[in-house]
Amino acid sequence: MPKTSEVCLMGLRIMASKTLPRWLLLLLACFAVSAHGSGEPGSESIEEAIARYLPDGDRLLQEIYARDGFRPAWGDEATLAAFIDALSTLADDGLDPADYAPDTLKAEYRQAHGTRSVTQLARFDINATRTLLLALRHLQRGKVDPYAVNPRWEVPVAEARLDPSVVSAAIDTRRFSQVFADARPPYPPYERLRSALAKYRQIQALGGWPTLPPREQSLRPGETHEDVLLLRQRLAMTGEATRSPTEAPSSPPKYYDEALAAAVRDFQQRHLLQTDGIVGSRTRAALNVPVAARIDQIRVNLERARWLLHDLPDTFVLVDIAGYRLSYFRPDGRIWRTRIVVGKPYRQTPSLRSEITHVTVNPTWTIPPTILRQDVLPEVRRDIGYLARHRIQVLDPAGRPLDPGLIDWARPGNVTLRQTAGPDNALGRVAIRFPNSHSVYLHDTPAQALFDQEQRAFSSGCIRVQQVQELVQLLFDDTGTAQHLPSLLATGQTRNVPLARTLPLILSYWTAQANEYGLVTFRPDVYQRDSAVLTALDRPLAIPGVRP
């Protein structure tokens, strides 16, 4: 048969690459093609057509068909119908089922089986399998390329890990829902966001929540006002009110009592607002964000979860940039948490994954070029005494001290400014180091009052950590680093202390998270990153597959 040689050559080519663990099946498929021809001399079999149309670049797709001698995988309409039903559930993950062209697949199936064209049958079969693989890849690693929407993204996103035998079995048994479930990130934060998405879509189906009308004066506990009833209804929609207006009230529904104030404080805390129970302009604005916008926010963060929630180590440090929190997941299962300060919107803290390698005790601070140019030099030009007050040395390229009074600060040339160690050093008493291309790190700070703010984007990109000395000692203890931080600090000497073993670190950006009780924390999008992700998530895909 004329086309059999093409199949054999494909098998030999893949065998030579040694990229597929079951390459021998491709050679066996040569014999399968010969055994399952159409029976007419010179005609092309369905197996040959499938082998001919398989794209060279998708080795997983090749292996799926090679496992069964290139026979069609989608044997009947009931299998396709089960697949299309499963595709509709991807909406629960914030994806758009229309991206996977279910109507096109149905039309191709009917046309191919109506004409019995070997070419059309082969193309349909490959297209259906490619669509399944595309959906699985999107569920496991995300639809959107994070590098395309965030230039400061530095977290590697690995290729999806899909087992061809599992994919084949899912088609054979029509267990598409199970294979989709297995592809999703296997961590509670993802499932909680999925549940939150379903809940907020139910709210949307009911017409959304009531809007509090504009008001010049803040709404305060102890007041009686029409807005209080709306406030109760609004919080009840998302499960935050202590009682619904339909329940027997302990106080009049329009009276702003303490129970309602407690519910408002909970809302404020979860939205990074001042937790005073007073409904001022910012709290009112957060309450009035439309449910459709919150749904989009959840969908964006489901996509971020698909980028990040894979192969998490048991022990690691997680920096939640938009939530201004650091969590240390310790070897014993406990979680140590604290507040952080992150980069300003124009000096953003990057998203990255690295390993903590060492701690600098009593650090000096070499002022980075951007801060030197934009912040420090203007101060020095106004008052050269700024250097002495802040204990900043001026160094030449060889590290030798220079006299600040002899430098033309309008054109200072190639000089380095370095702040000496001490409690008022910009890095405080300790810095936690990890390799990255942005020269950022975790560190102490003399500006402790900033931790009292609810929204804390005040730094130049590095992460200031509250109670950082306690964190450093935990890192020493948990990595087997035999050091006592107070003793090291007492020497006053600058010293780099390597950890006995490195510790994974993840810097991530989340604007929505759900807790185990179903309440969602919505954070302000301080870096304005959500819109780019949402636009890319909503952008229709080109229909995948092999089509004329």
C-alpha positions in Angstrom: 0.0 0.0 0.0 1.6 3.3 -1.1 1.1 5.3 2.2 2.3 2.6 4.6 5.9 3.7 4.1 5.0 7.1 5.5 3.8 5.6 8.8 7.0 3.5 9.1 9.1 6.5 8.4 7.3 8.4 11.1 8.0 5.5 13.6 11.7 5.5 12.7 11.9 9.3 13.0 10.4 9.3 16.5 12.5 6.2 17.5 15.6 8.2 16.6 14.5 11.2 18.7 14.0 8.9 21.7 11.5 11.4 23.1 8.5 9.0 23.4 8.7 6.1 25.8 6.5 3.9 23.6 8.2 4.6 20.3 8.1 0.9 19.5 4.3 1.1 19.1 4.8 3.3 16.0 6.8 0.5 14.3 4.1 -2.0 15.2 1.5 0.4 13.8 3.1 -0.1 10.3 1.9 -3.7 10.4 -1.5 -2.6 11.8 -1.9 -0.3 8.9 -1.2 -3.1 6.5 -3.6 -5.4 8.3 -6.5 -2.8 8.4 -6.4 -1.3 4.9 -9.5 -0.5 3.0 -9.2 -3.6 0.9 -9.0 -1.7 -2.4 -5.6 -1.5 -4.1 -4.2 2.0 -4.0 -6.8 3.3 -1.5 -5.8 5.0 1.8 -6.9 3.5 5.1 -8.1 5.5 8.0 -5.0 4.6 9.9 -2.8 5.9 7.1 -4.8 9.1 6.9 -4.5 9.7 10.6 -0.7 9.0 10.5 -0.4 11.4 7.5 -2.3 14.3 9.2 -0.8 14.0 12.6 1.2 17.2 13.3 4.9 16.7 13.8 5.1 19.1 16.7 2.8 17.3 19.1 4.5 14.2 20.4 1.9 13.5 23.0 -0.8 13.4 20.3 1.5 11.1 18.2 1.9 8.7 21.1 -1.8 8.5 21.9 -2.5 7.3 18.3 0.6 5.1 18.2 -0.6 3.2 21.2 -3.4 1.7 19.2 -1.9 1.4 15.7 -3.3 4.8 14.5 -6.9 3.6 14.7 -9.6 6.2 15.2 -10.2 7.2 18.9 -13.6 8.7 18.6 -15.7 5.8 17.4 -19.3 7.0 18.0 -21.3 10.1 18.5 -22.1 9.2 22.2 -18.3 9.6 23.0 -18.3 13.0 21.4 -21.5 14.0 23.2 -20.0 13.0 26.5 -16.9 15.1 25.7 -18.9 18.2 24.7 -20.9 17.9 28.0 -17.7 17.8 29.9 -16.4 20.8 28.0 -19.3 22.8 29.2 -18.1 22.3 32.8 -14.9 24.3 32.1 -17.0 27.4 32.8 -16.7 26.4 36.4 -13.0 27.0 36.1 -13.4 30.4 34.7 -12.6 29.2 31.1 -14.9 29.7 28.1 -16.2 26.4 26.7 -16.6 28.1 23.3 -12.8 28.3 23.0 -12.9 24.5 22.3 -15.3 24.8 19.4 -17.9 22.2 20.4 -20.3 23.1 17.6 -17.5 22.8 15.1 -16.6 19.3 16.4 -20.2 18.2 16.1 -20.5 19.5 12.5 -17.2 17.9 11.5 -18.4 14.6 13.0 -21.6 14.6 11.1 -20.0 15.6 7.9 -17.3 13.0 8.1 -19.6 10.2 9.0 -22.1 11.3 6.4 -19.7 11.3 3.6 -17.5 8.4 5.0 -14.5 10.3 3.6 -11.3 8.8 5.0 -9.7 12.2 5.0 -12.5 13.9 6.8 -12.8 11.1 9.3 -9.1 11.3 10.1 -9.2 15.1 10.4 -12.2 15.0 12.7 -10.6 12.3 14.9 -7.3 14.2 15.3 -9.2 17.5 15.9 -11.3 16.0 18.7 -8.2 14.5 20.4 -6.3 17.8 20.0 -9.2 19.7 21.5 -9.2 17.3 24.5 -5.4 17.8 25.0 -5.8 21.6 24.7 -8.5 21.6 27.4 -6.4 19.5 29.7 -3.4 21.7 29.2 -5.4 24.8 30.0 -6.8 23.2 33.1 -3.4 22.1 34.3 -1.2 25.1 33.3 -3.5 27.9 32.2 -4.7 29.3 28.9 -2.8 32.6 29.1 1.0 32.9 28.8 2.0 34.8 32.0 5.1 36.2 30.3 2.9 37.9 27.7 0.8 39.8 30.3 3.4 40.5 33.0 6.9 41.6 31.9 8.1 41.1 35.5 7.0 37.5 35.6 9.9 35.1 36.5 8.1 31.9 37.7 8.8 29.0 35.3 5.6 27.4 34.0 6.4 23.8 33.2 4.8 21.8 30.3 1.6 20.1 31.2 2.1 16.5 32.5 -0.3 14.3 30.7 -0.2 10.5 30.5 -1.2 9.3 27.0 -2.6 6.1 28.5 -4.8 8.0 30.8 -6.0 10.3 28.0 -6.7 7.3 25.8 -8.6 5.5 28.6 -10.7 8.7 29.2 -11.8 8.6 25.5 -12.5 4.9 25.5 -14.5 5.0 28.8 -16.0 8.5 28.2 -14.7 9.5 31.7 -13.9 13.1 30.6 -15.1 14.7 33.9 -12.6 12.5 35.8 -9.6 13.3 33.5 -10.5 17.0 33.8 -10.7 16.7 37.6 -7.3 15.0 37.6 -5.8 17.8 35.5 -6.8 20.7 37.9 -4.3 22.0 40.4 -4.5 19.6 43.4 -4.5 22.3 46.1 -7.3 23.6 48.3 -7.0 27.3 47.2 -7.9 26.3 43.6 -11.0 24.3 44.6 -12.1 27.1 47.0 -11.9 29.7 44.2 -14.0 27.3 42.0 -16.6 27.1 44.7 -16.5 30.9 45.1 -17.0 31.4 41.3 -20.1 29.2 41.5 -21.4 31.1 44.5 -20.9 34.5 42.8 -22.5 33.3 39.6 -25.6 32.3 41.6 -25.7 35.8 43.1 -25.5 37.2 39.6 -28.4 34.9 38.5 -30.5 36.3 41.3 -29.9 39.8 40.0 -26.8 40.7 42.0 -26.6 42.6 45.3 -28.2 46.0 46.2 -26.2 49.1 45.6 -25.8 51.7 48.4 -26.6 55.1 47.1 -24.1 58.0 47.3 -23.9 59.7 50.6 -21.7 62.6 51.8 -21.7 61.5 55.4 -20.3 58.1 56.5 -22.7 55.6 57.9 -21.8 54.8 61.5 -22.8 52.3 64.1 -25.7 53.6 66.2 -27.4 55.4 63.4 -30.9 54.6 62.0 -31.1 55.0 58.3 -32.6 53.5 55.2 -29.1 52.5 54.0 -28.7 50.2 56.9 -31.3 47.8 55.5 -29.5 47.8 52.1 -26.3 47.2 54.0 -27.7 44.2 55.7 -29.1 42.8 52.4 -25.7 43.5 50.7 -23.7 41.6 53.3 -26.2 38.8 53.5 -25.7 38.1 49.8 -22.1 37.1 50.4 -22.6 35.5 53.8 -21.1 38.2 55.9 -24.1 39.6 57.8 -24.7 38.1 61.3 -28.4 37.9 60.5 -30.6 38.4 57.5 -33.3 41.1 57.5 -35.9 38.3 57.3 -34.9 36.9 60.6 -36.4 38.0 63.9 -34.3 41.1 64.7 -32.8 41.9 68.1 -32.9 45.5 66.9 -34.8 47.4 64.2 -33.6 46.5 60.7 -32.7 50.1 59.9 -30.7 50.5 63.1 -26.9 50.1 62.7 -26.2 47.8 65.7 -23.0 46.2 66.9 -23.7 42.9 65.2 -23.9 44.6 61.9 -20.8 46.7 62.7 -18.9 43.4 63.3 -19.9 42.1 59.9 -18.8 45.4 58.3 -15.4 45.1 60.1 -15.0 41.5 58.7 -15.8 42.8 55.2 -13.3 45.7 55.6 -10.6 43.3 56.9 -11.0 41.0 53.9 -10.9 43.9 51.4 -7.8 45.5 53.0 -9.8 48.5 54.3 -9.5 50.3 57.6 -11.4 48.0 60.0 -13.4 50.6 61.9 -17.0 49.5 61.1 -17.7 52.8 59.5 -19.1 52.8 56.0 -17.1 55.6 54.4 -16.4 56.3 50.8 -13.9 53.5 50.3 -15.9 50.9 52.1 -19.0 52.0 50.2 -17.1 51.7 46.9 -16.0 48.2 47.8 -19.5 47.2 48.7 -20.8 48.5 45.4 -18.4 46.8 43.1 -20.7 44.9 40.7 -20.9 41.1 41.1 -19.8 40.7 37.4 -16.6 42.5 38.2 -16.0 40.2 41.2 -16.7 37.2 39.0 -14.0 38.4 36.6 -11.6 38.9 39.5 -12.1 35.3 40.6 -11.6 34.0 37.1 -8.3 35.9 36.8 -7.1 34.4 40.0 -8.1 30.9 39.0 -5.9 31.4 35.9 -3.0 32.5 38.2 -3.6 29.4 40.3 -3.2 27.3 37.2 0.2 28.9 36.6 1.5 28.5 40.1 -0.2 25.7 42.1 1.9 22.8 40.9 4.7 20.8 42.6 4.7 23.0 45.7 7.3 21.9 48.2 6.2 20.9 51.7 8.4 23.7 53.2 8.6 27.1 51.6 8.2 30.8 52.1 5.2 32.4 50.2 5.1 36.2 49.6 1.5 37.3 48.8 2.3 40.6 47.1 -1.2 42.0 46.7 -2.3 40.7 50.1 0.8 42.2 51.8 1.4 39.0 53.7 4.2 36.5 54.1 3.5 32.9 55.1 6.3 30.4 56.0 5.1 26.8 55.7 7.3 25.0 58.2 8.5 21.4 58.1 6.3 20.5 61.1 3.2 21.6 59.2 2.7 24.8 61.1 2.3 28.1 59.2 4.1 31.3 60.5 2.5 34.5 59.1 3.4 38.2 59.2 2.7 41.5 57.4 4.9 42.9 54.7 5.5 46.1 52.7 6.0 45.7 49.0 7.0 47.8 46.0 5.2 50.9 44.9 3.1 50.7 41.7 5.9 52.3 39.8 8.6 50.1 41.4 6.8 46.8 41.5 7.8 43.7 43.4 8.2 41.0 40.8 6.6 37.6 40.7 9.3 34.9 40.9 10.3 31.6 42.3 13.8 31.1 43.9 15.7 29.6 46.8 16.7 31.4 50.0 20.4 30.9 50.2 21.8 33.1 53.0 21.0 35.8 55.5 23.0 39.1 55.8 23.3 40.2 59.5 24.0 43.9 60.2 23.8 44.6 56.5 25.1 47.7 54.7 23.0 49.1 51.9 24.4 49.9 48.5 21.9 52.3 47.1 20.6 51.0 43.7 21.0 53.1 40.6 17.3 53.9 40.3 16.9 55.0 43.9 20.2 56.9 43.7 19.1 58.8 40.6 15.5 59.5 41.5 15.6 59.8 45.3 19.0 60.3 46.8 20.8 62.6 44.4 18.1 65.3 44.5 18.3 65.3 48.3 22.1 65.6 48.2 22.0 68.4 45.7 19.7 70.3 48.0 21.7 69.6 51.1 25.0 67.7 51.2 24.5 67.1 54.9 21.9 64.5 53.9 24.8 62.0 53.5 26.2 62.5 57.0 22.7 62.4 58.6 22.0 59.1 57.0 25.5 57.7 57.4 26.0 57.3 53.7 29.6 56.8 52.4 30.7 57.8 48.9 33.0 55.3 47.3 34.9 55.2 44.0 34.8 52.2 41.6 37.5 50.4 43.6 35.5 50.8 46.9 37.7 53.6 48.3 36.1 56.4 50.4 35.7 59.8 48.7 35.2 63.2 50.2 31.6 64.2 49.4 32.6 67.9 49.4 35.0 67.4 46.5 32.4 65.9 44.2 30.4 67.8 41.6 26.9 66.4 42.5 25.4 67.8 39.3 27.7 65.3 37.5 28.8 62.8 40.2 30.3 60.3 37.7 30.8 56.7 38.6 30.4 56.8 42.4 28.7 54.3 44.7 26.7 55.4 47.8 26.6 53.0 50.7 24.8 53.3 54.0 26.7 51.8 56.9 25.2 49.1 59.1 23.0 50.0 62.1 19.4 49.9 63.3 18.5 53.0 61.2 19.9 51.4 58.0 17.3 51.1 55.3 17.6 47.3 55.5 17.4 47.2 59.3 19.3 44.5 61.1 18.9 41.6 58.7 18.3 40.8 55.0 17.2 37.5 53.6 18.8 36.8 50.2 17.9 34.7 47.2 19.0 34.7 43.5 17.0 36.8 41.1 17.5 39.2 38.3 15.7 42.1 40.0 18.1 42.4 43.0 15.2 42.2 45.4 15.3 40.5 48.8 13.4 40.3 52.1 14.6 42.6 54.9 14.1 44.4 58.1 13.2 48.1 58.3 13.4 51.0 60.7 10.0 52.2 59.4 7.9 49.9 61.5 4.9 52.2 61.6 4.1 51.3 57.9 3.0 47.8 59.0 0.0 49.4 60.7 -1.4 50.4 57.3 -3.9 48.0 55.7 -2.5 48.6 52.1 1.3 48.6 52.2 2.9 49.3 48.8 5.6 51.7 49.9 9.0 50.1 49.0 11.2 50.3 46.0 10.6 46.7 45.1 12.1 44.8 48.0 9.9 43.2 50.6 10.1 44.6 54.2 9.0 42.0 56.7 7.5 42.6 60.1 9.1 40.5 62.9 11.8 39.5 60.4 14.2 38.5 63.1 11.8 35.8 64.4 11.6 34.6 60.8 15.3 34.4 60.4 15.8 32.4 63.5 13.0 30.0 62.4 14.9 29.6 59.1 18.1 28.9 60.9 16.4 26.3 63.2 14.4 24.6 60.4 17.3 24.3 58.0 19.8 23.0 60.6 21.8 26.2 60.5 23.6 26.3 63.8 23.4 30.1 64.5 21.9 32.3 67.2 20.7 35.5 65.6 20.8 37.7 68.7 24.5 36.8 69.2 25.3 37.6 65.6 23.5 41.0 65.8 25.3 41.9 69.0 28.7 41.8 67.3 27.7 44.7 65.0 29.7 43.2 62.2 28.3 42.7 58.7 28.2 39.0 57.9 26.7 36.7 55.4 25.4 33.5 57.0 24.6 30.7 54.5 21.7 28.4 55.3 22.7 24.8 55.8 20.2 24.0 53.0 18.4 26.3 50.7 14.7 27.0 51.2 12.1 27.5 48.4 10.6 31.0 48.0 7.6 32.1 45.9 6.6 35.7 45.3 3.1 35.7 43.8 0.4 38.2 43.1 -3.2 37.3 44.0 -6.2 39.8 44.0 -8.7 37.2 45.2 -8.5 34.3 47.6 -11.2 32.2 49.3 -11.0 30.7 52.8 -12.3 27.4 54.0 -15.6 29.0 55.0 -16.3 30.3 51.4 -15.7 33.9 52.1 -13.6 35.6 49.4 -10.9 38.2 50.1 -10.8 40.7 47.3 -7.6 42.8 47.2 -7.1 46.1 45.3 -5.2 45.5 42.1 -2.4 47.8 43.2 -0.2 46.9 40.2 -3.1 47.0 37.7 -2.3 43.5 36.4 -5.8 42.0 36.4 -7.1 43.7 33.2 -4.3 42.2 31.0 -5.0 38.7 32.3 -8.7 39.1 31.9 -8.4 40.4 28.3 -6.1 37.5 27.3 -8.4 35.0 29.1 -11.5 36.3 27.2 -9.7 36.5 23.8 -11.2 33.8 21.6 -8.8 31.0 20.5 -8.2 30.0 17.0 -10.0 26.7 16.5 -7.4 24.0 17.2 -6.9 21.1 14.9 -6.1 20.0 11.3 -8.6 21.7 9.0 -8.6 22.4 5.3 
